[in-house]
Amino acid sequence: MADKAAMRSVWKRRAWRTAATVSLWLSVALAIALVVLANALAARFPIRHDFSRARFFALSEKSRAILEQVKQPVTVTAVVETDFELYQDIRGLLREYAAANPRLAVRFVDPARDIGEARSLARRYGLAEANCLVLEMGGRFAVVEARKMMEFNYWPVVEGRSKTRVAFRGEQMVSTALGGLLQPMPPVVAFLTGEGEGDIENFSPSGYSRLGMALRRDALRAVKLPSGEAVPDACSAVVVLGPTRPFSPHALAALRAYLDRGGRVLFLVQKGRGTGLEPLFEDWGVRVSNNSVAGPALTGRELLVSDFADHPATRGLRNMACSFYSPREVRPLPEGSLADRLRVTSIALSAANSWIETNPAEDPPRFNVKDDPPGPASLAVAVERGVPAGLKVSLSPTRLAVVGDADFVSNGALAGGNEDFFMGVLNWLLERDHLAAVSPRLPDEISMDLDPEQRRKLFLWVVAGLPGAALLLALLVAILRRR
């Protein structure tokens, strides 16, 4: 009987052990199945939420509306160095775009490591520098320069501190480029020829081939148009690039007719060049002086400009500067002489230490207290004419801009703020500033202003206080256990 009871006890223990083992493996299998099911559900029905206080990474409703219009594959190639200061911000932003629409395929190319591929991309898309985003859809592409995505405040550098982040414009720039690619046809920008204008196919330092390449990178189509011909309706804007000869009456009439039917024209005039456009300018509330604007400079020709108006054409130039070269003064006419419904705005002003040079023979220019009016002086003007009051029609306003220099966008000068200024004005003419509703992201930075004594106390508390408290607690636990 005792043997039977012992055997019964042994079998009972074995049964319990087997049941426990089976239960354990069943629990493991159920846990694995639960994890797989949760991942399958997450992949099938993804839910994303930005828990950051400032919602720094969440896409705006405007960007989501643009992404809903994307019906064909879009390749986003980020040619960005891994040690670039905005690398993580760009990576997080593109991850949100790809999650919002799976048709966006994102890949990163490090130009410091993938040298061959980076060079191939630079040749294919005309990339002038590293750290760019290339968006390609249906054979068309647009380029976004990463360095322009973040606005910095450089004043702390003067005090020996690091620059601070002001605003992240990555979403605004990427959505703008994507919106441009979604247009059925790229906007056509016509460059007039025949009056000695600059050539967008001239690759010399004084040519403008880099400008034509910049337009292609921004999903625009640049074409040439002989002056005097009627501007086709397919043209979205016309650029008059530094004419060296006066316009004929026939060519002037063609420009007037284009503006009268709601056209968009960008005029860039040169120092000492008669254009014959002065009567047209005055009809639109603009006066272009024969005098140039000068200022302190190494050669006497370049003029650093950093004072821009709060205008859609120059709103993105905050904390930036561009260099003009002996620009002519371009200013609005007095209020009483302006035609009805015109809004005329000076969008670029020279510095206070500049002056209007009245003696063209003086080289380099020098400030003459008696003859030279002091600055600041207006260098560029934007004009907009709306629909007459009481006329209920959906017409776009006529827009034109006059800039007192053309050399600042030549091959030898087109860089940094110069390109930004030109493209900002052109995009305003084309009404490609419609994505201004995509607000920039404001970095949520937390800073503590501590005096030296407070910093010393904080250091002692973190380095000695917290570890010491943990050690003391461990000793108390050890003593209590021995008892």
ROGU-967232 format. One record per residue: x, y negated, z of N, C-alpha, C, O in turn; residue in three letters. Coordinates in steps of 0.001 Angstrom, whole numbers, plus 500000, padded with zeros to 6 digits. Last residue first. Layout:
ROGU-967232
XYZXYZXYZXYZala
...
end
This chain:
ROGU-967232
519355457998510474518593458156511702517498459215511544516754459479512488arg
520106457961507843520935458726508787520195458935510094520391459954510756arg
518233456212506723518180457639506390518994458492507353518615459625507649arg
519022453730507762517734454313508152517650455780507836517053456538508601leu
521490453409506404521459453511507865520170454157508346520192455021509221ile
520631453202503722521543454283504118521518454489505645521525455627506115ala
519087450862503834518451452130503479519307453313503914518787454310504414val
521104449008504456520005449230505393519304450551505106518962451284506034leu
522672449166502125523246449556503415522153449837504440522255450793505209leu
520886448137500189521377449515500070521953450014501397521743451172501757ala
520627445510501114519465446381501125519873447840501016519281448697501673leu
523239444596500601522742444646501975521527445562502080521412446317503044leu
523271444718497798524196445550498581523721445687500021523792446771500600leu
521315442799497167521120444189496751522022445124497557521589446204497958ala
522566440511498201521289440948498762521011442399498399520520443158499235ala
524819440355496528524985440584497969523706441071498616523740441945499482gly
523669439811494015524363441091494239524551441400495722524456442555496136pro
522503437206494778521682438336494338522409439679494484521825440616495029leu
524871435663495657523654435863496448522867437092496057522586437940496903gly
526924435557493685527163436170494994525871436521495726525790437576496354ala
525808434656491225526995435523491231527177436248492557527543437423492572val
523531433154491920523436434195490895524589435181491012524389436391490914val
524476431442493947523307432277494187523234433428493188522911434554493564trp
526627430149492732526862430979493909525692431920494165525893433070494556leu
525272428790490659526306429769490342526540430708491524526639431922491344phe
523616427072492099523014428084491238524017429177490903523664430356490864leu
525555425461493316524669426292494139524027427399493316523908428533493779lys
526659424255491031527504425068491910526655425988492772526987427160492945arg
524475422846489985525063423923489180525925424835490044525939426049489837arg
524111421013492044523068421992491777523594423153490944523214424304491162gln
526484419543491762526214420252493010525143421326492814525258422424493358glu
526265418412489115527332419382489455527060420172490730527374421361490784pro
522715418512488203523943417801488534525001418823488954524671419995489133asp
520821419701485448521334419893486804522587419068487009523417418938486108leu
518228420103483478519210419057483736519631419143485195518894418713486083asp
517442422740481472517467422291482867518582421274483032519746421565482754met
515280423481478740516565423007479241516405422545480685515357422024481068ser
513905425342476239513791425038477667515173424646478171516128425411478035ile
512388424919473116513631424986473876513382424556475311512734423541475567glu
510828425899470601510444425787472008511689425989472858511999427108473266asp
510848424173467520511520425112468429511150424837469879511157423691470328pro
508035423840465600508867423099466546509515424080467501508806424767468235leu
507515424352462211507532424975463528508503424210464417509648423964464037arg
505591422103460143506846422732460550506732423318461947505949422841462768pro
502406422948458692503222422139459602504523422856459929504556424085459988ser
500982422811455858501773423823456553502764423083457440503824422650456987val
500100420570454582499311421033455719500005422162456469499648422444457613ala
501634420254452371502061419510453551501270419929454790501701419681455916ala
501067421394449977501271422297451100501778421577452337502296422211453256leu
500966419489448024499690419893448606499866420820449791498918421026450549his
502953418427446541503063418194447976501797418635448692501553418226449827asp
502748418467443894503156419728444514503439419532445981504091420367446608arg
502097416413442193501139416806443235501456418187443777500560418975444080glu
504046415486440597503347416684440134502263417147441098501591418149440853leu
505053413410442132504402413101440861503550414271440381502468414076439827leu
506191414971444172505069414074444486504325413693443206503094413658443196trp
508201416224442762507126417055443290505923416200443707504779416642443610asn
509817413964442253509195414690441145508028415554441632506983415608440982leu
510632413254444844509855412308444041509126413030442912507959412748442642val
512006415605445548510898415126446362510003414172445593508777414255445669gly
514001415746443640512961416765443616511772416351444468510637416706444149met
515534413448444402514949413574443068513792414558443062512720414251442542phe
516238414125447079515493412904446776514796413020445415513607412724445296phe
517655416517446769516437416503447576515588415280447255514364415376447166asp
519851415674445276518882416594444664517572416576445437516497416615444839glu
521007414002447278520677413495445940519633414374445258518644413870444724asn
521574415545449547520450414631449576520069414076448221518912413708448020gly
523212418084447771522690417622449047521475416735448916520484417091448279gly
523984416932444458524219417815445594523526417220446802523280416015446864ala
525146415623441700523925416286442144524249417309443225524727418407442939leu
527450414510440663526927413930441902525739414688442467525344414435443605ala
528222415557438240529267415271439219528758414779440546529542414635441484gly
525835415724436812526505416953437249527554416696438318527754417526439205asn
523589413166438132524465413742437109525185414958437679525149415196438886ser
522063411819439922521648413190439623522458413789438472522063414803437898val
523160409322440086523149410102441322522657411532441103522808412376441986phe
522845407948437723524090408695437916524039409599439135524806410559439213asp
520605406423437812520474407741437194521713408588437419521651409813437320ala
518791403964439703520042404648439363519722405977438711518699406593439010asp
516415402920440786517412402023440208518730402660439859519725401948439727gly
513361404387439898514567404482440715515662403687440025515819403774438807val
509933404491440021511066403822439380512236403848440358512120403393441496val
507091406490439329508150406108440257509292405511439453509587405960438346ala
503537406917439128504849406700438512505822406287439598505424405794440654leu
500323408323438623501482408102439492502713407821438637502901408408437572arg
496808408225438712498022408017437927499176407721438885499020406960439840thr
494855410737440421495389409386440289496613409355439376497356410332439279pro
492482412853438804493702412711439577494252411303439390494127410734438306ser
488941412716439135490137412459438354491343412357439277491244411841440391leu
485951413315439387487089414021439986488312413874439090488674414804438370ser
483925410418439936484468411445439045485680412058439726486350411414440533val
482178407973440519482214409270441166482621410340440165481787411065439623lys
483043404795440995483033405771439904483230407159440498484332407491440936leu
483328403147443168481975403339442654481876404344441534480773404725441141gly
486562401995442272485523402125443294484150402258442638483849401563441668ala
488622403894440043487883402679440394486766402955441395486118404001441363pro
491109406042441392489912405933440572489171404664440975489096404376442169val
494462404703441869493343405589442094492205405349441132492314404567440188gly
497824404754441229496586404059440904495439405035441002495419406061440323arg
500938404345442747499791405227442547498571404370442268498308403391442967glu
504451404298442770503209403606442441502115404640442213502333405670441574val
507490403810444486506463404762444048505145404021443879504761403218444729ala
510818402741444001509429402377444261508526403478443724508763404015442642val
514105402042445186513173402932444490511759402605444939511523402243446092ala
515491400110446545516183400814445467515265401722444648515616402123443538leu
515454397038448270514682398174447776515374398778446556515791398059445649ser
517900396161450723517261395937449433516548397210448996516982398318449310ala
518643394594453942518415395751453055517671395375451777516913394405451746pro
521306392554452469520365393662452523519533393631453784519697392736454614gly
521658389090451329522004390260452159520914391333452120519762391058451785pro
522369387689448140521383387922449202521748389165450014522112390189449437pro
525151385909447218524646387275447296523647387422448439524032387294449601asp
526076383222447369525342383678446182524656385028446332523669385284445643asp
527290382706449874526499381676449204525591382242448111524459381787447949lys
528712384979450643527651384481451512526735383514450777525529383497451026val
529459387683448817529599386230448782528421385636449540527270385776449125asn
531092390731449010529958389952449493530299388461449502531284388035450104phe
532299392194446038532561391623447363531411390708447741530841390010446904arg
532893395026443903532038393936444376532403393506445788532767394329446628pro
536211395480442487534998395957443149534172394797443677534696393701443877pro
534731393268440369535003394690440485536285394907441297537362394543440823asp
532531391046439061533363391283440242533519392773440473532538393467440743glu
530711390700437076532112390791436680533026391112437853534198391424437644ala
528212390325438175528528391654437642529992391816437257530474392941437124pro
527191388784440850528288388574439901528716389924439337529518390614439967asn
525344389490442716524884388620441618525964388351440581525687387753439541thr
524454392168444609525606391573443915525125390789442696524566391361441760glu
522929392238447580522600392237446153523693391470445427523838390262445610ile
524312394333450199523934393058449613523605393243448138523949394255447528trp
524421396022453437524542395956451976524167394561451501523756393712452293ser
523914396346456095525204395738455740525448395729454228526564395457453786asn
521507397687456226521510396257456561522821395578456175522846394368455951ala
521186399907453340521466399592454744521516398079454963521562397300454011ala
518403400162451025519821400148451370519988399734452828519043399268453465ser
515561402322450812516131401014451104517607401163451428518024402154452028leu
512919403872449168514333403978449542514899402574449690514739401736448803ala
510299403252448593510549404541449243512010404742449624512323405694450339ile
507890400837448526509346401031448465509686402290449240509386402380450430ser
504848401252446849505594401475448083507083401584447780507491402330446890thr
501693400326445807503114400242445464503914400300446757503692399496447662val
498762401105444542499469401240445812500953401357445490501405402373444962arg
496235399421442782497607399921442803498122399994444242497939399074445039leu
493727398221442479493787399656442801495202400213442781495346401436442762arg
494662395613440224493702396213441144493954397720441272494337398391440314asp
498098394490440127496823394859439497495935395579440518496412396082441536ala
499691391910441961499484393322441673498126393558441037497139392904441374leu
500154389381442772500288389645441345500055391110440987500210391499439830ser
499974389176445544498973388510444720499041388858443254498061388649442539gly
502223390557446590500862391109446733499875390490445753499034391191445192glu
505065390651444399504288390071445498502836390533445442502306390853444378pro
506203393925443309505861392528443064505096391975444252504534392740445036leu
508675396029444841507283395726444479507113394238444201507798393402444790pro
511933396562443292511071396157444410509636395941443927509407395698442742arg
515116397514442813513769397823442330512813397534443474512874398189444515val
518363396754441860517305396477442826515948396726442159515674396208441077glu
520412399445440674519726398179440478518657398004441557518124398976442091arg
523370400944442128521952400955441732521415399547441526521899398586442124pro
526082402063442175525759400726441660524298400648441231524015400317440080ser
524900405034442862526105404478442260525743403178441536525178403191440443tyr
523838406645445929523572405992444659524849405332444173525771405093444953phe
523609409450447871524550408450447376524097407949446019523984408723445068ser
521561410160450759521980410396449382522860409230448941522857408164449557cys
520798411907453818521270410727453087521610411132451668521911412295451396ala
518615412833456581519444413123455421519850411818454747519316410754455062met
516685412483458524518030412886458968518933413300457799519904414031457996asn
514128413203456199514501412710457517515837413321457942516084414511457747arg
513100413964453797514482413484453821514903412925455160515925412246455256leu
510447414607453428511358415682453792512807415262453898513676416116454073gly
509228412299452541508983412725453925509934413826454359510204413964455552arg
509237411214450063510510411195450813510351411692452240511252411521453060thr
506698411439449010507838411706448133509141411843448897510061412517448432ala
504923410661451048505001412078450656506204412405449787506691413535449818pro
506663408449453272505865408618452065505964410086451653507000410708451887his
508095406519455066507234407636455455506199407838454354505036407457454483asp
511150405742453278509819405429453781509101406706454216509446407811453799ala
514567405946454355513490406335453454512138406059454107511999406131455328phe
517766405313454571516538404697455050515423404967454035515340404311452996asp
520143406102453555519510407021454509518203406464455069517597407076455948ser
522634405899451191521253405503451489520648406563452410520641407753452095val
525672404554450187525035405583451005523666405085451459523543404003452032leu
526864403966447111526083403307448159525332404396448916524468405073448358leu
529787403616445098528792404443445765528136403669446912528762402845447579glu
531568401507444311530426401886443477529362402647444263528171402369444123arg
533729401048445929532906399897445603531686400251444778530835399389444555gly
535244403102446889535495402674445513534713401439445126534999400831444095thr
534393403153449585535798403359449244536107402829447849537130402173447651leu
532190400508450737532453401828450152533922401918449799534618400906449720ala
529593398402451723530936398887452050531144400305451528530363401203451842pro
527561397750448760527785397859450195529192398332450462529925398637449522gly
525120396565446372526441397066446770526525397104448294525675396564449002ala
522918396611443701523036396572445161524350397231445536524657398329445071val
522753394486440777522941395767441455523081395543442952523331394427443408ser
520399392669438786521485392711439763521549394088440421520532394759440596asn
518143392717437324519388392996436599520576393104437544521642393577437150asn
515343394356438928516297393259438796517496393691437959517826394875437892ser
512158395211438271513510395772438253514485394640437971514453394037436898val
509112395268439907510094394397439264511481395029439413511922395340440519arg
505835396517439623507238396771439961508117395781439217507892395493438041val
503132396679438826503464396126440132504890396323440567505165396304441767gly
502645397466436266502378398450437319502888397981438684503058398791439596trp
503514395386434761502090395703434697501687396675435801500530396705436221asp
506206395645435253505490394552435908503979394758435838503250394355436744glu
506864397855433620507044397916435067506198396857435766505543397149436767phe
506339396790431090505529397907431576505629398010433091504629398224433775leu
508361394810430928506934394426430913506022395537431422505039395264432111pro
510724396536431091510400395589432152508941395124432098508314395045433154glu
511633398156429135510521398669429922510033397672430972509047397927431663leu
513911397433427885512671397010427250511435397496427988510312397280427531gly
516359398002428993515517399126428597514293398703427794513698399524427095thr
519734397188429335518404396696429008517553397817428459517980398521427544gly
521928397904431834521322398482430626519925397889430424519041398077431260arg
523130397320434276523583396629433071523011397170431780523571396912430715gly
522516400460435752523055399111435908523495398560434542524149399254433763lys
519594402305434675521011402150434934521407400683435076520720399787434584gln
516686404041435918517324403000435112518759402790435582519095403060436735val
514346406414435675515638406192436318516420405242435426516778405596434303leu
510949407054436136511930406231435441513188406137436296513121405824437484phe
508549409413435748509665409057436629510699408319435798511266408883434863leu
505047409602435394506338409271434792507323408906435886506990408187436827val
502022411006434547502998410909435640504372410689435009504816411491434187arg
498760409823433331500043410526433274500908410295434501500573409497435377gly
496178408821432808496458409516434065497768410267434092497886411261434808gly
496032407408430504495146408569430628495520409455431827495229410650431860arg
497950405480430796496544405063430825495592406246430940494470406098431423asp
500312406878430407499961406422431749498486406055431843497848406299432868leu
500141407261427624500211408417428517499820408015429948499080408738430616tyr
500169404646426675498993405479426418498963406686427356497899407088427826ala
502747403872427474501573403195428027500314404054427847499498404169428762arg
504306405560425877504352405688427335503134405041427978502553405592428913leu
503623404579423349503343405984423670503358406208425179502531406950425708ala
504587401973423487503142402183423365502768403624423712501715403865424302ala
507328402468423524506710401848424690505193402066424671504586402316425712leu
507689403458420953507956404342422096507300403793423359506777404555424171ala
507016401124419498506254402352419285506428403304420470505456403890420946his
508933399253420328507511399024420633506664400285420479505713400497421232pro
511769401052421715511063400424420596509604400182420978509091400851421875ser
513767400369424531512703401157423922512060400371422787511838399165422899phe
517271399697424371515897399250424616514897400142423890515151400608422779pro
519574402224425571519116401309424525517685400883424818516946401634425455arg
520010404002427558521084403025427317520727402035426216521489401105425951thr
518024405447430194518187405024428786519261403953428669519413403107429550pro
517763407392432533518856406461432270519021406055430828520087406298430262gly
515384409337431730516635409538432465517734408601431974518535408964431113leu
512219409676432319513039408780431499514366408649432224514466407932433220val
510076412372432365511232411765433025511994410943431999512368411446430940val
506690413216432855507723412757431925508826412102432739508554411365433687val
504550416019433618505240414784433976506289414485432919506724415372432185ala
503163418033432359502715417626433693503357416328434131502778415598434936ser
502091418581429113503152418031429962502569417573431296501598416817431337cys
499910419202427622500511420283428404501600419781429340501991420490430268ala
499294417016426126498513417226427336499106418315428215498843418356429417asp
502286415379424926501256416429424866500524416563426203501071416260427263pro
502744412048424147503041413059425162501945414115425129500772413776425292val
503624411091420880502592411173421899502919412311422871503321413398422457ala
506924409797420344505888410788420097504861410768421221505187410466422369glu
508658408007421457507781407528420401506700408507420054505659408118419525gly
511352410234422028510608409032422397509811408533421195510260408636420053ser
511080413768421964511561412543421308510699411343421700509471411426421704pro
511577415740424729510516415112423957511062413846423308511473412929424019leu
512543418890426099512901417588425547511757417064424680511067417823423999lys
511654420471429235511707420415427769512138419008427356512103418069428151val
511605422649431981512109421383431447512215421471429927512788422419429392ala
509425424002434221509934424177432863510321422816432303509475421933432164arg
509910425226437561509458424206436623510082424468435259511143425085435160leu
510831426639439820509691427157439038509076426072438168507853425999438044ala
513192425692440763511985425282441478510724425659440703509668425062440909asp
515061426484438947515054427156440246513792426831441039513373427615441892arg
514509424606436972514174426012436718514143426791438028513294427665438207arg
515543422331438216514117422410437908513690423849437658512615424261438094leu
518254422968438311517522422787439567516020422861439339515295423397440177ala
518880422934435606518936424207436319518167424125437636517508425084438036met
518653420207435084517757421141434410517722422488435094516671423126435165gly
520791419395436693519432418952437007518409419862436341517415420243436959leu
522954420450435410522635420970436740521229420550437163520557421268437903arg
523056418882433109522657420282432991522290420881434348521405421733434425ser
523715416249432605522648416521433568522173417974433485521008418260433761tyr
527023414684432405525791415243431883524815415591432988525043415278434156gly
529418413976433473528445412899433302527121413392432713526194412601432539ser
530816416410433433530506415768434733529482414656434620528743414406435572pro
529054418408430888530167417580431357529812416951432704528643416950433090ser
526923419751429805527586420364430951528787419559431452529474420007432371phe
523798418902428691525189418459428679525863418945429954525436418601431056asn
521136419273428776521922420389428239523399420036428126524171420787427530glu
519920416987429543519884418088430509520579419327429976520610420348430664ile
521260413865429001520964415140428352521021416263429380522053416469430019asp
519967410530429389520808411635429798520323412954429227519128413143428996gly
519127408466426485518898409025427817519892410158428107520559410670427208glu
519142407009424122520395407149424864520213407705426258521040407456427135gly
516626407275423095517057405935423496518311406007424363518517405163425235glu
516215409948422581516169409027421455516599407616421792516907406831420894gly
514040411709424845515309411574424120515125410558422990514013410343422509thr
512539412503427993512554411745426751513965411694426164514953411643426896leu
511637415541429256512690414535429326512751413813427975512987414438426942phe
508800416892430800509397416467429532510422415365429780510118414370430437ala
507919419672432518508499418342432732509249417969431460510211418636431080val
505229421720433167506178421304432133506606419873432415505774418975432537val
504630424215435631504489422821435199505603422441434215506765422797434409pro
504026427552434469504864426615435226504643425193434736504481424981433535pro
500744428906434575501853428439433758502702427488434580502152426680435328met
499307429770436858499307430550435603500464430187434678501084431061434074pro
500931429772440036500296428998438972500382429764437653501422430351437353gln
502478431265441702501114431729441462500393430933440388499358431367439882leu
504820429878442014504844431072441172503443431579440840503241432241439823leu
503951427895443795504368427525442446504393428715441504504034428591440333gly
503490429417446089502365428769445427502698428335444011501848428392443122gly
506131430095446695505195431151446313503976430566445608503480431145444641leu
507145427576447381507718428310446250506772429398445763506624429602444558ala
505483427043449605505482426148448451506022426859447214505442426765446133thr
506220429104451317504846429070450808504732428147449591503980428431448659ser
508881428352451814508606429635451170507197429637450587506995430122449473val
508537425832453049509291425942451819508989427247451080508857427250449856met
506972426418455329506515425421454370507211425597453027506567425524451980gln
508604428247456684507308428675456153506803427703455091506265428124454068glu
510862426575457321510986427758456473509664428190455866509595428471454670gly
511260424396458890510387424237457734510438425443456802510094425337455624arg
511541423622462188511830424703461245510804424645460122509611424823460364phe
512968420826463859511795421438463226512251422485462220513220422277461490ala
515261420473465573514102419588465625512865420271465060511820420294465712val
517992421590467506516990421891466493515768420995466687515303420786467807arg
520992419697468081519774420343468552518803420551467395518794419787466430thr
524565420004468316523362419508467661522148420307468137522278421461468547lys
526324419856471448525938420536470211524691419883469623523877419295470335ser
528230416943472539527385418112472748527005418729471403527330418184470348arg
529535414543472240530337415719472533529536416968472809530093417965473268gly
527975412515471407528265412563472831529056413796473228529231414068474416glu
527645413124468756528399411917469074528814411920470536529872411395470884val
525943415270468975527326415528468564528207414329468888529373414487469250val
523401414227469521524182414806470625525632415079470274526480415119471165pro
522609413447466844523069412451467809523810413060469002524779412459469467trp
521543415250465105523000415227465222523505414194466234524712414084466451tyr
518999417456464941519318416147465506520814416133465810521298416892466650asn
517870419168462011518698419065463205518797417613463658518692416681462861phe
515556421257460475515968419879460720516716419835462045516270420379463055glu
515843424045458384515850423536459750516305422082459769517311421725459157met
515952424566455676514810425052456439514726424460457837513639424383458411met
518107423957454195517101422904454317515926423322455191515009422534455424lys
519605426228454009520119425160454865519097424045455077519206423276456032arg
518353427856452131518139428128453553518590426971454435518016426753455503ala
516576426954449328517865426816449999517665426896451509516913426116452092glu
514837428963447158514697428164448378516053428139449072516616429192449371val
513809429309443829514909429409444787514658428456445951514311427291445753val
511757431362441781511965430098442481513015430334443547513107431427444106ala
510889432872438622511521432857439935511592431433440474511500430453439735phe
509259435241436465509540433874436887510115433897438288509864434826439056arg
508638437919436101509662437328435251509987435884435576510929435339435000gly
506720438421438154506336438421436752507338437759435829506943437100434866gly
508549436799440552507260437421440277506953437302438793506929436201438244met
510859436166443103510651436509441691509325437243441535509017438175442278glu
512702434077445109511393434705444968511126434929443483511163433984442695leu
515568433929446928515083433983445550513776434740445530513732435916445892val
517161431888449229516111432881449045515613432788447611515276431706447132leu
520588431441450213519410431061449430518420432221449434518796433379449617cys
523431431488450970522315431238451881521119430635451139520701429504451391asn
525726429785448702525201430943449410524033430505450297523692429324450367ala
525056427797445728525668428044447030525066429302447631524054429821447160glu
523799427714443303524960426845443483525678427117444783526827426701444935ala
522487430115441190522648429707442582523921428901442735524998429350442343leu
521348431061438776521968429736438846522126429228440259521925428041440517gly
520449433620438572519480432612439015520079431211439130519391430275439538tyr
522674435025437548521335435259436999520368434124437330519569433712436488arg
524865434206439058524841433974437607523428434074437049523038433295436179arg
524035435048441618524347433631441387524326433302439898523830432246439505ala
523799437798441265522602437016441540522832435535441273521948434843440767leu
526530438396440902525567438697439838524280437901440027523725437384439057ser
527523437655443394527954436919442196527001437161441034526699436244440270arg
526254439574444988525989438149445211526400437317443999525698436379443623ala
527378441935444032525947441702443833525599440226444016524759439686443296glu
530078441506444849529716441716443447528252441423443186527918440735442221gly
529881441217447668530408440131446834529972440283445385529546439314444757ile
528594441926450219528175442398448900528585441360447848527739440716447227asp
529846440261452180530127441695452091529783442258450717530580442981450119arg
529088437663451898530431437900452425530824439368452315532011439692452352ala
526447437709451085527467437328450098528889437529450585529815437565449774pro
524230440167451767525226439353452468526329438979451476527085439857451060asp
520919440378451061522239440543450444523195439601451159522998438386451159val
517859441943451821518909441008452206520221441385451528520579442560451438phe
514475442044450610515792442662450787516826441583451059516695440451450593arg
511043442658450504512116441798451014513398442599451116513404443709451649val
508234442540448588509367443408448922510559442520449286511022441726448466ala
504888442079448852506162441365448968507234442346449426507149442910450517leu
502701443639449069503241443466447715504551442698447722505254442664446712arg
501715443601451643502713444629451318503271444513449900504221445218449558pro
501334440805453473500994441310452139502064442323451728503209441939451490asn
502079440558456120500797439976455708500373440459454335499177440522454048ala
504606441668456210503530442335456947502164441820456513501188442570456537ala
506055439856454696505922441222454199504800441971454914504121442803454314ala
505857437615456395505307437568455032505084438977454497504040439261453910tyr
507220438555458659505809438200458761505150438139457385504006438566457229glu
509776438872457616509074440052458131507578439774458259506758440655457999arg
510468436257457086510191437143455953509503438426456393508730439009455632leu
510844435382459787509832434776458921509459435697457765508277435900457489leu
512981436962460703511676437049461354510560436482460489509458437029460455gly
514976436061458924514600437482458964513212437651459597512376438394459083arg
515163433374459589514734433762458236514264435209458222513267435539457580ile
516084433603462234514825432901461958514266433306460586513069433549460435asp
518518434921461835517450435594462578516104434922462343515083435605462261gln
519926432915460313519697434272459798518526434952460509517638435498459854tyr
520766430383460810519322430585460692518970432005460255517832432267459867leu
523552430488460822522868430095462049521356430309461994520721430408463044glu
525071433397459481524457432100459236523552431747460415522860432616460946phe
526102435910459653526497434978460712525969433559460465526370432623461157asp
525143437126457371524631437591458663525021436674459804524342436654460831thr
524169435034454654525231435619455474524682435995456844523859435276457411glu
521827435750452164522115435033453408523200435775454168523151436997454306val
519760435966449944521225435957449834521741435122450999522052433941450843val
516994437698449862517611436729450764519126436873450674519706437789451256ala
514585438107447566515981438464447814516613437361448641516751436228448180thr
511529439312447121512187438237447856513590438710448204513766439604449032val
509345440054444594510615440434445189511250439205445839511476438189445183thr
506030440964444328506939439828444486508193440320445188508115440933446253val
503515442517442339504700442602443199505547441329443159505746440716442110pro
500289440834442390501324441615441730502594441574442576502742440703443433gln
498602439192443767498041440457443292499065441315442561498739442427442147lys
498194436754446020499273437533445399498733438910445055498439439707445946val
496248435549447471496177435395446022497236436203445292497183436326444069gln
496950435901450083495805436668449597495671436582448081495047437448447467glu
498970434012450368499349435419450263498190436275449772498420437284449105leu
497435431699450655498279431856449469498649433321449277498644433821448152ile
496280432214453138495408432052451974496193432199450681495685432760449709ala
498547432231454720497800433475454557496847433394453360496633434383452659arg
499252429525454592500147430530454020499421431853453794499652432523452788ser
497022428437455920497331428038454552498231429072453880497998429449452731lys
497185429491458478496081429914457633496329429556456167495900430282455270glu
500662430335459212499496429462459231498405430017458324498657430900457504ser
502218433002461006501953432291459760500673431472459882499728431866460564leu
504204432917463932502894433192463346502691432359462085502955431157462082ala
506540432213465198506637433112464042505295433368463362505265433987462298phe
505903430511467294506935430091466349506911430926465078507221430422463998phe
504105429935469413503683430676468206504612430334467041504174429930465964arg
505002428896471773504834427939470678504341428597469388504171427917468376ala
505110431252473298504281430136473746504012429155472613502902428634472504arg
504759434414471660505574433273472067504679432079472363503621431915471755ser
503298436494470688503087436171472092503948434994472560503880434611473728phe
501677437151467847502831436379468307502555435925469736501691435081469973asp
500718440308466685500364439109467455501647438459467952502571439130468413his
499298442684464511500461441891464918499976440666465657498961440065465306arg
498326445860463721497901444655464434499158443940464921499973444511465645ile
497572448168461106498555447397461890497923446145462517497094445474461902pro
496365450872460451495666449657460882496610448814461743496460448757462963phe
498336452678459668497119452534458871496388451222459179495866450558458283arg
500293452501461589500667452272460191499448452019459320499504451250458360ala
498738453098463820499401451791463744499820451473462313499722450329461869ala
497965455714463234496945454680463327497554453287463212496973452398462589leu
500508456890463339499726456949462093498642455879462092498418455214461080ala
501187456405466002501985455795464929501236455807463604501315454851462833asn
499205457945467259499269456499467508500073455788466425499698454704465977ala
499886460499466313498594459920465976498595458408466169498052457672465344leu
502419460786467485502292460814466025500979460166465588500944459392464632val
501680460664470209502610459670469660502486459601468142502451458514467565val
500008462909470359499465461591470672500346460490470092499844459505469551leu
501805464953469768500677464713468862500082463321469089499699462639468138ala
503451464723472014504010464472470674502894464175469685503008463265468863ile
501579465382473993502223464066474028502804463713472654502680462582472183ala
500974468005473252499920466986473224500507465580473232499994464686472559leu
503479469163473704502907469155472352501816468101472227501739467391471225ala
503723468780476472504705468184475565504142468085474152504300467065473481val
501530470296477322501578468858477624502554468139476707502275467043476220ser
502324472820476448501119472227475891501084470717476131500664469952475263leu
504543473155478081504739473032476634503498472469475938503609471731474960trp
503244473223480605504267472220480320504435472021478823504468470891478335leu
501574475432480325500976474109480548501965472993480219501603471967479644ser
503514477420480066502600477154478945501975475770479077501855475029478101val
504629477210482646505455476974481453504587476640480246504875475705479499thr
502448477843484268503082476518484393503915476186483159503919475051482682ala
501959480446483431500931479423483214501524478014483298501169477121482528ala
504330481637484325504022481602482885502988480528482565503107479801481579thr
504039481251487065505194480666486382504929480569484879505253479568484240arg
501708482718487573501729481270487834502869480588487081502703479500486530trp
502670485225486848501554484624486104501506483103486306501299482328485372ala
504659485591488738505020485527487316503912484882486483504166484112485557arg
503069485690491041504053484601490868504464484449489420504605483334488919arg
501623487990490453500914486716490620501870485540490431501552484548489774lys
503594489911490424502883489597489170502121488267489252501994487535488271trp
504317489795493128505307489481492082504607489109490785504965488131490128val
501951490574494355502486489234494635503484488815493573503518487657493157ser
501722493193493445500676492223493118501174490797493317500851489911492526arg
503986494296494588503924494186493130502871493175492704503062492409491759met
503199494136497275504400493406496827504371493226495322504687492149494816ala
500977495765497252500799494340497610501986493521497136501841492393496666ala
502190498208496595501203497623495699500999496142495973500864495348495042lys
503838498582498805504445498392497483503467497762496511503832496903495709asp
501939498870500799502843497720500878503489497461499528503679496313499127ala
500823501207500000500000500000500000500850498753500000500566497754499340met
end
